Amino acid sequence: MDARRRSPTVTAKAAAGELPLAPHEGQNQQPSIPRSSDVLPLPLYLANGVFFTLFFSVMYFLLTRWREKIRNATPLHVVTLSELAALASLIASVIYLVGFFGLDFVQSLIYKPNNEGWEIEEEILMVEDSRNGTNCTTLGCAVPPPSVPKIAPVVPQQPSKMVIIEKPAPLITPQNSEEDEDIIKAVVAGKIPSYSLESKLGDCKRAAGIRREALQRITGKSLEGLPLEGFDYASILGQCCEMPVGYVQLPVGIAGPLLLDGREYMLPMATTEGCLVASTNRGCKAILASGGANSVLLRDGMTRAPVVRFGTAKRAAELKFYMEDAQNFETISVVFNKSSRFAKLQSIQCAIAGKNLYIRFSCSTGDAMGMNMVSKGVQNVLEFLQTDYPDMDVLGISGNFCADKKPAAVNWIEGRGKSVVCEAIIKEEIVKTVLKTEVAALIELNMVKNLAGSAIAGALGGFNAHASNIVSAIFIATGQDPAQNVESSQCITMMEAVNDGKDLHISVTMPAIEVGTVGGGTQLASQSACLNLLGVKGASKDSPGANSRLLATIVAGSVLAGELSLMSAISAGQLVRSHMKYNRSSKDITNVASSQLESDS
């Protein structure tokens, strides 16, 4: 228990028995603590209530009399006996309320009841009974247990009988040097901004540790359990995360192999959802046994859409016509492409809302996801246009016509990032033996769930079973922007019978997969290892953009496997049973392993 320093007077009185102490644990009676409010003839709450009532009643009476005197033109200094009595009562009530109200609250801070009786919060006496080696950390220990008849009084001249301890500040971790301790105190006091620690110290890990300790002291909350060691904080400086205090551990599972376009891929999936990796793995097994899946990249172009405003809608329309004129496209492209040697402007699409003009630029970005690249190109074009359109007011580099990290029909229709379609034909025997269902049942379920059900729900690009599950898991594992899962998970899953109705044709169409293999979180060690596992790490030397396009097709193929397995589980009535099996903690590793073998068989 925390101990605070108490004055020698209180310590001596407590030891001599002059100050009432808490009963020993096990006794039922609470001690009688002397209070300054005991001198009042009434209980404190009643006295407070009486003077509160008196104060407001007298104030109301005097204000009423004051209003009457003003109406009757009576001098205010002419007072009656009742008014004199009211003034005296007002003064008395004010004196009482200022001097006595809140005594009970103040005393509750000094004398705090706890499970063992009354504890003096500010000062705790630690008494050691040298005869039986019992350490006492509360005043309740000053009263001996029934087995000990008496404890000798503690006197100041016997330091061995009394230990006075200063209460430590909360969550203080001893620092390696006095310099670090001084910096922590300066951060807590606000003298050093937390965000400037890296630049001031020149050591990213040390800065994270100091910031972490300062945060604990400021909030009084422990960060125990959030790892600090084992991470390269310099790798995220100015790129991935500001003001780090640790990192979050996330398990990475492996599904596969996924046979896609004649090549096999092992899929890294970072997730905390039980059954997800196992389900995707089963879908991969069914695809592999049926000869694999094929994919087609339909489009590759990142978008950014600034919003500008003119004085009139006519003037905004003039710029719209200029931007969409094919004769001006080459000039605009030269200006745009100066942002990067990988940036290639592909198209411009405009939309007007009153005097506001939204200009949607689309360009290829090599192996980068490309948001920064396209934004730089847009900035170049806006500066170029400002010469011929000086009345153009640029309201924002992004006007949400892009649309980034939000569900939008424009992405569903026009596409953003990589647009991919992936398909596979699953043989009838594989549907029965691996997926445990029937082709006809899968087709019917897809119609009523993914198509009709999503239409009833008003889904926007959500005509699938759980595409976002697989997209999120692969995005996190490979260092993509998790927020772009919103548009990247837009997917329509189609199923139909082929080969005289025996086999199943399944496809997923995903128009806005936004991925990259360079930049952002892709350069972190863990994420880089996952990209290396897929064979798409870094930039393609032979064909710029090839690695990011390949990653997009792998994402689509993984979604295909996930859709196939989950739809089969729902069709066969296995969904709840599977989640109960995989999504629950189990100490018996043998049972878990045997369950996985059963589901795969």
C-alpha positions in Angstrom: 0.0 0.0 0.0 1.2 3.5 -0.8 2.5 5.4 2.2 2.7 9.2 2.7 4.6 11.2 5.2 2.7 12.3 8.3 3.6 14.9 10.8 5.4 13.8 14.0 2.5 15.1 16.1 -0.1 13.0 14.4 2.3 10.0 14.4 3.0 10.4 18.2 -0.7 10.7 19.0 -1.6 7.7 16.9 1.1 5.7 18.5 0.1 6.8 22.1 -3.5 6.0 21.4 -4.8 9.6 21.6 -6.0 9.5 18.0 -8.8 7.0 17.3 -7.6 4.3 15.0 -9.2 1.8 12.8 -10.2 -1.6 14.2 -8.3 -4.6 13.2 -9.5 -6.6 10.3 -12.4 -8.7 11.3 -14.0 -6.2 13.8 -17.3 -4.8 12.7 -17.5 -1.4 14.5 -16.1 1.7 12.8 -14.1 4.0 15.0 -15.4 7.4 16.1 -13.4 10.1 14.3 -13.6 13.6 15.9 -15.1 16.2 13.5 -15.2 20.0 13.8 -18.9 19.8 12.8 -19.6 18.0 16.1 -20.0 21.4 17.8 -23.1 22.2 15.8 -26.5 21.6 17.6 -27.9 19.9 14.5 -26.5 17.3 12.1 -24.3 19.0 9.5 -26.6 18.2 6.5 -29.6 19.7 8.4 -27.7 22.8 9.4 -26.6 23.3 5.8 -30.1 22.9 4.5 -31.5 25.4 7.1 -29.0 28.1 6.1 -29.4 27.4 2.4 -33.2 27.9 2.8 -32.7 31.0 4.9 -30.3 32.5 2.4 -32.6 32.2 -0.6 -35.8 33.2 1.3 -34.2 36.3 2.7 -32.8 37.2 -0.7 -36.2 36.8 -2.3 -37.8 39.0 0.4 -35.3 41.8 0.1 -35.4 41.9 -3.7 -39.2 42.1 -3.5 -39.1 44.9 -1.0 -36.5 46.7 -3.1 -38.7 46.5 -6.2 -41.7 47.9 -4.2 -39.7 50.8 -3.0 -38.6 51.7 -6.5 -42.2 51.6 -7.7 -43.5 53.7 -4.7 -40.5 56.1 -4.9 -39.6 55.2 -1.3 -35.9 56.0 -0.3 -33.9 52.8 -0.2 -32.2 53.8 3.1 -35.5 53.9 4.9 -35.8 50.4 6.3 -38.4 48.7 8.5 -37.7 46.3 11.4 -38.5 43.3 9.2 -36.0 44.5 6.6 -33.4 44.9 9.3 -34.0 41.4 10.5 -33.8 40.1 7.0 -30.5 41.8 6.4 -29.1 40.4 9.6 -30.3 36.9 8.6 -28.7 37.3 5.2 -25.4 38.2 6.7 -25.6 35.4 9.1 -26.4 32.8 6.4 -23.6 34.1 4.2 -21.1 33.8 7.1 -22.2 30.3 7.8 -22.2 29.1 4.2 -18.8 30.5 3.6 -17.3 29.3 6.9 -19.0 26.0 7.4 -20.6 24.6 4.3 -18.6 21.8 2.8 -17.1 20.6 6.1 -18.4 17.2 5.4 -16.8 17.2 2.0 -13.4 18.4 3.3 -13.5 15.8 6.1 -14.3 13.1 3.7 -11.0 13.8 2.0 -9.1 13.6 5.3 -10.9 10.6 6.8 -11.6 8.1 4.1 -13.5 4.9 4.9 -12.2 1.7 3.5 -12.7 -2.1 3.9 -10.6 -2.1 7.1 -12.1 0.9 8.8 -11.0 4.6 8.7 -7.7 5.4 6.9 -6.1 8.8 7.1 -5.5 9.4 3.4 -2.7 11.9 3.7 -0.6 10.1 6.2 -0.1 6.4 6.8 1.9 5.1 9.6 3.9 1.9 9.0 4.5 0.2 12.4 6.7 -2.9 12.7 6.2 -5.2 15.5 9.8 -6.4 16.0 8.6 -9.2 18.3 6.6 -11.1 15.7 8.0 -9.6 12.5 4.6 -8.3 11.4 4.7 -5.3 9.0 1.8 -2.9 9.3 1.0 -0.6 6.4 -2.1 1.0 7.7 -3.2 2.7 10.9 -5.5 -0.3 11.5 -2.3 -2.3 12.4 -1.8 -0.1 15.4 -4.7 -2.1 17.0 -3.3 -5.6 17.6 -5.1 -8.7 16.5 -6.8 -10.8 19.2 -3.8 -13.1 19.5 -1.5 -10.2 20.4 -2.5 -8.6 23.7 -0.7 -5.3 23.2 1.8 -3.5 21.0 4.2 -1.1 22.7 3.7 2.5 21.8 5.9 3.8 19.0 8.0 6.8 20.1 10.1 9.0 17.8 13.3 8.0 19.5 12.9 4.4 18.2 13.3 4.6 14.4 13.3 0.8 14.2 9.7 0.8 15.3 8.5 3.3 12.7 9.1 3.6 9.0 8.0 6.8 7.1 7.8 6.4 3.3 7.1 9.0 0.7 4.4 7.9 -1.7 6.0 7.5 -5.2 4.5 9.1 -8.3 2.3 6.8 -10.3 3.8 4.5 -12.9 7.4 5.8 -12.6 9.9 3.5 -14.3 13.5 4.0 -13.2 15.5 5.7 -16.0 18.9 4.7 -17.2 20.3 8.2 -16.8 19.5 11.4 -15.0 19.4 13.1 -18.4 16.5 11.0 -19.5 14.7 11.6 -16.2 15.1 15.4 -16.7 13.8 15.2 -20.2 10.7 13.2 -19.0 10.0 15.8 -16.4 10.3 18.5 -19.0 7.9 16.7 -21.3 5.4 16.2 -18.5 5.7 19.9 -17.6 5.1 21.0 -21.2 8.5 22.5 -21.6 9.6 20.1 -24.3 7.0 19.2 -27.0 6.6 15.4 -27.3 6.7 15.5 -31.1 10.2 17.1 -31.1 11.9 14.3 -29.1 13.3 12.5 -32.2 14.9 15.7 -33.6 16.3 16.8 -30.3 17.7 13.5 -29.2 18.7 12.0 -32.6 17.7 8.5 -31.3 14.2 7.3 -32.3 14.0 4.4 -29.9 15.1 6.5 -26.9 12.6 9.2 -27.9 9.8 6.6 -28.0 10.8 5.3 -24.5 10.9 8.8 -23.0 7.6 9.7 -24.6 6.0 6.5 -23.4 7.1 7.1 -19.7 5.9 10.8 -19.9 2.6 9.6 -21.2 2.2 7.2 -18.3 3.0 9.9 -15.8 0.6 12.4 -17.4 -2.3 10.1 -17.7 -1.7 7.9 -14.7 -2.4 4.9 -17.0 0.0 2.0 -17.5 1.1 0.9 -20.9 2.3 -2.5 -19.6 1.7 -5.0 -22.3 2.4 -2.7 -25.2 5.8 -3.7 -26.5 8.6 -1.2 -26.9 11.6 -3.3 -27.6 12.2 -5.1 -30.9 11.1 -2.5 -33.3 13.0 -0.2 -35.7 11.5 3.2 -34.9 13.9 5.0 -37.3 12.1 3.2 -40.1 8.8 4.9 -39.5 10.2 8.4 -38.9 8.5 11.0 -41.1 6.8 8.2 -43.1 4.5 5.9 -41.2 3.7 7.1 -37.7 4.4 10.1 -35.5 5.0 10.2 -31.8 5.3 6.4 -31.3 5.2 4.8 -27.8 5.3 1.2 -28.9 3.8 -1.2 -31.4 0.9 -3.6 -31.6 1.5 -7.3 -32.1 -0.8 -9.0 -34.6 -0.6 -12.7 -35.6 0.0 -13.5 -39.3 -1.4 -16.8 -40.6 -0.7 -18.5 -43.9 -3.3 -19.8 -46.3 -2.6 -21.6 -49.5 -1.2 -22.5 -51.9 -3.4 -20.4 -54.1 -3.0 -21.5 -57.7 -3.5 -18.3 -59.8 -2.6 -17.8 -63.4 -0.4 -20.9 -63.3 1.7 -19.9 -60.2 1.3 -20.9 -56.6 1.2 -18.3 -53.8 1.2 -18.6 -50.0 -1.0 -15.9 -48.6 0.1 -14.0 -45.5 -3.0 -12.8 -43.5 -2.7 -10.6 -40.4 -5.9 -11.1 -38.4 -7.4 -11.7 -35.0 -10.5 -13.3 -36.3 -10.6 -17.0 -35.8 -11.6 -19.3 -38.7 -10.7 -16.7 -41.3 -7.3 -18.1 -42.3 -8.7 -21.7 -42.1 -11.6 -20.8 -44.3 -9.5 -19.1 -46.9 -7.1 -22.0 -46.9 -10.0 -24.4 -47.6 -11.0 -22.2 -50.6 -7.5 -22.3 -51.9 -7.5 -26.1 -51.6 -10.7 -26.3 -53.7 -9.3 -24.0 -56.3 -6.0 -25.9 -56.5 -7.8 -29.2 -56.8 -9.9 -27.8 -59.7 -7.0 -26.6 -61.8 -6.5 -23.1 -60.4 -7.9 -19.6 -61.0 -7.3 -17.0 -63.7 -7.3 -13.2 -63.4 -7.4 -10.2 -65.7 -6.3 -6.7 -64.8 -8.9 -4.3 -66.3 -7.5 -1.0 -65.3 -4.7 0.6 -63.4 -5.1 4.3 -62.4 -5.1 6.2 -59.1 -7.3 9.3 -58.9 -7.4 12.6 -57.1 -10.1 15.3 -57.6 -9.6 18.8 -56.4 -12.4 21.3 -56.0 -12.2 24.9 -57.3 -14.7 27.7 -57.2 -15.4 30.6 -59.6 -17.6 33.7 -59.3 -20.2 32.2 -61.6 -21.3 28.8 -62.8 -20.6 29.9 -66.4 -17.0 30.5 -65.6 -16.7 27.1 -63.9 -18.2 25.5 -67.0 -15.6 27.2 -69.2 -12.8 25.5 -67.3 -14.7 22.2 -67.5 -14.9 22.4 -71.3 -11.2 23.3 -71.4 -10.1 20.4 -69.2 -12.2 17.8 -71.2 -11.1 19.1 -74.6 -8.8 16.4 -76.2 -6.7 19.1 -77.8 -5.7 20.4 -74.4 -5.0 17.0 -72.8 -1.4 16.7 -74.0 -0.5 20.1 -72.6 -2.0 19.2 -69.2 -0.3 15.8 -69.3 3.2 17.4 -69.7 2.5 19.6 -66.7 1.1 16.8 -64.6 3.8 14.2 -65.4 6.5 16.4 -64.0 5.6 15.2 -60.5 7.3 11.8 -61.1 9.0 9.7 -63.8 6.4 7.0 -63.0 3.3 9.3 -63.1 1.4 9.1 -66.4 -1.9 11.1 -66.7 -4.6 8.9 -68.2 -7.8 10.8 -68.1 -9.7 13.9 -66.7 -13.3 13.8 -65.7 -15.2 16.9 -64.4 -18.4 17.5 -62.5 -20.1 20.8 -61.6 -22.1 21.7 -58.6 -23.2 25.4 -59.0 -20.0 27.5 -59.0 -17.9 24.6 -57.8 -15.9 22.5 -60.3 -14.6 19.0 -59.3 -11.8 17.8 -61.5 -11.0 14.0 -61.3 -7.5 13.2 -62.5 -6.5 9.6 -63.1 -2.9 8.4 -63.6 -0.7 5.4 -63.5 1.8 5.4 -60.5 4.2 2.5 -61.1 4.6 0.2 -58.1 3.5 2.8 -55.6 0.0 3.0 -54.4 0.3 6.6 -55.7 -1.7 9.0 -53.6 1.2 11.3 -53.0 2.3 11.1 -56.6 -1.0 12.0 -58.1 -1.5 14.8 -55.5 1.8 16.4 -56.7 0.7 16.2 -60.3 -2.6 17.8 -59.5 -0.8 20.6 -57.6 1.3 21.2 -60.7 -1.8 21.5 -63.0 -3.6 23.9 -60.6 -0.6 26.2 -60.5 -0.5 26.1 -64.3 -4.2 26.9 -64.7 -4.0 29.8 -62.3 -2.3 31.8 -65.0 -5.2 31.7 -67.4 -7.8 31.5 -64.7 -6.7 34.0 -62.1 -10.3 34.1 -60.6 -10.1 30.4 -59.8 -10.2 29.8 -56.1 -8.7 26.4 -55.1 -10.8 25.2 -52.1 -9.1 21.9 -51.6 -6.7 19.5 -53.2 -9.3 16.8 -52.6 -13.0 17.4 -53.1 -14.1 13.8 -52.4 -14.9 13.2 -56.1 -11.7 11.0 -56.0 -13.1 9.2 -53.8 -10.6 8.1 -51.2 -11.4 5.9 -48.1 -15.1 6.3 -48.6 -17.8 4.1 -50.3 -18.6 5.9 -53.5 -20.4 5.0 -56.7 -17.8 6.7 -58.8 -15.2 4.1 -57.7 -17.7 1.3 -58.2 -18.4 2.4 -61.8 -15.2 4.1 -63.0 -12.7 2.2 -60.9 -9.8 3.4 -58.8 -6.4 1.9 -58.3 -6.4 -1.6 -59.9 -9.6 -3.1 -61.4 -9.4 -6.9 -61.4 -11.7 -9.8 -62.3 -10.8 -13.3 -61.1 -12.5 -16.5 -61.9 -12.3 -20.3 -61.4 -14.3 -23.4 -62.3 -14.8 -25.7 -59.3 -15.5 -29.3 -60.2 -18.6 -31.0 -58.9 -16.7 -33.6 -56.9 -14.6 -30.9 -55.2 -17.7 -29.0 -54.3 -19.0 -32.1 -52.6 -15.9 -33.5 -51.0 -13.9 -30.4 -50.0 -16.7 -27.8 -49.7 -19.3 -30.2 -48.3 -22.2 -28.7 -50.4 -23.9 -28.8 -53.8 -23.4 -26.7 -56.9 -27.1 -25.8 -57.1 -27.3 -24.8 -53.4 -24.3 -22.5 -53.8 -25.8 -20.8 -56.9 -29.1 -20.3 -55.2 -27.5 -18.9 -52.0 -25.4 -16.5 -54.0 -28.5 -15.2 -55.8 -30.6 -14.6 -52.6 -27.7 -13.5 -50.4 -25.0 -11.7 -52.3 -27.2 -10.2 -55.1 -30.8 -9.9 -53.9 -30.0 -9.5 -50.2 -27.4 -6.8 -50.9 -29.8 -5.0 -53.2 -32.4 -4.9 -50.5 -29.8 -3.6 -48.0 -28.9 -0.8 -50.5 -25.3 -2.0 -50.7 -22.8 0.1 -52.6 -20.3 -2.4 -54.1 -21.1 -4.9 -51.3 -22.5 -7.7 -53.4 -20.3 -10.3 -51.7 -20.1 -12.5 -48.6 -17.0 -11.1 -46.8 -14.5 -9.7 -49.3 -13.3 -7.0 -46.8 -12.2 -9.8 -44.4 -9.6 -11.1 -46.8 -8.6 -7.7 -48.1 -8.0 -6.3 -44.6 -5.9 -9.2 -43.6 -3.7 -9.1 -46.6 -3.5 -5.3 -46.5 -2.2 -5.2 -42.9 0.2 -8.1 -43.5 1.7 -6.4 -46.6 1.9 -2.8 -45.3 -1.0 -1.3 -47.3 -3.2 1.5 -46.0 -5.9 -0.3 -44.0 -8.4 2.6 -44.4 -8.4 2.0 -48.2 -10.0 -1.4 -47.4 -13.3 0.7 -47.8 -13.2 1.0 -51.6 -10.7 -1.9 -52.2 -13.3 -4.4 -50.8 -16.0 -3.4 -53.3 -16.7 -6.6 -55.0 -19.5 -8.5 -56.8 -19.4 -12.3 -56.5 -21.1 -14.2 -59.3 -21.8 -18.0 -59.5 -23.4 -20.1 -62.2 -23.5 -23.7 -63.3 -21.3 -24.8 -66.3 -20.4 -28.0 -68.1 -24.1 -29.2 -68.3 -24.8 -27.9 -64.9 -22.3 -30.1 -63.1 -19.5 -27.7 -62.3 -19.5 -24.3 -60.6 -18.2 -21.1 -62.2 -17.4 -18.5 -59.6 -15.9 -15.0 -60.2 -15.2 -11.9 -58.2 -15.0 -8.4 -59.9 -13.2 -5.8 -57.8 -12.9 -2.4 -59.5 -10.9 -0.5 -56.9 -8.0 -2.4 -55.4 -5.6 0.2 -54.1 -2.2 -1.4 -53.4 1.5 -0.7 -53.8 4.8 -2.5 -53.2 6.9 0.5 -52.4 6.4 3.4 -50.0 4.3 3.6 -46.9 4.3 0.6 -44.6 5.6 -1.7 -47.3 9.2 -0.9 -46.3 8.8 -2.1 -42.7 10.6 -5.3 -41.9 7.6 -7.5 -41.2 5.5 -6.2 -44.0 8.5 -6.4 -46.4 8.9 -10.1 -45.5 5.3 -10.8 -46.4 5.7 -9.0 -49.7 8.8 -11.1 -50.3 6.8 -14.3 -49.6 4.5 -13.3 -52.4 7.3 -12.4 -54.7 6.3 -8.8 -55.1 8.7 -7.0 -52.8 9.8 -3.5 -53.9 9.7 -2.0 -57.4 9.8 -4.1 -60.5 13.0 -3.5 -62.4 11.9 -5.0 -65.6 8.4 -3.4 -65.9 7.5 -0.5 -63.6 4.2 -1.3 -61.9 4.3 -5.0 -62.5 4.7 -5.9 -58.8 1.8 -3.8 -57.6 -0.5 -5.1 -60.4 0.5 -8.7 -59.5 -0.3 -8.0 -55.8 -3.8 -6.7 -56.8 -4.5 -9.9 -58.7 -3.3 -12.0 -55.7 -5.7 -10.0 -53.5 -8.6 -10.8 -55.9 -7.6 -14.4 -56.0 -7.6 -14.6 -52.2 -11.0 -13.0 -52.1 -12.2 -15.6 -54.6 -11.0 -18.4 -52.2 -12.6 -16.7 -49.2 -15.9 -16.2 -50.9 -16.0 -19.8 -52.1 -15.3 -21.3 -48.7 -17.7 -19.0 -46.7 -20.6 -19.4 -49.1 -20.1 -23.2 -48.9 -20.0 -23.1 -45.1 -23.3 -21.2 -45.0 -24.9 -23.4 -47.6 -23.9 -26.6 -45.7 -24.9 -25.1 -42.3 -21.3 -25.2 -41.1 -20.8 -21.5 -40.3 -21.7 -21.5 -36.6 -20.0 -24.8 -35.9 -16.8 -23.7 -37.6 -16.7 -20.5 -35.6 -17.4 -22.3 -32.4 -14.5 -24.6 -33.3 -11.9 -22.1 -34.4 -13.0 -18.8 -32.8 -12.7 -20.0 -29.2 -9.7 -20.2 -27.0 -8.6 -23.8 -26.4 -5.8 -25.2 -24.2 -5.9 -28.5 -25.9 -3.6 -28.0 -29.0 -4.2 -31.6 -30.0 -7.9 -31.1 -30.4 -7.4 -27.9 -32.4 -5.1 -29.6 -34.8 -7.4 -32.6 -35.2 -10.3 -30.3 -35.9 -8.4 -28.6 -38.7 -7.6 -31.9 -40.3 -11.3 -32.9 -40.1 -12.4 -29.6 -41.8 -9.8 -30.0 -44.6 -10.7 -33.6 -45.3 
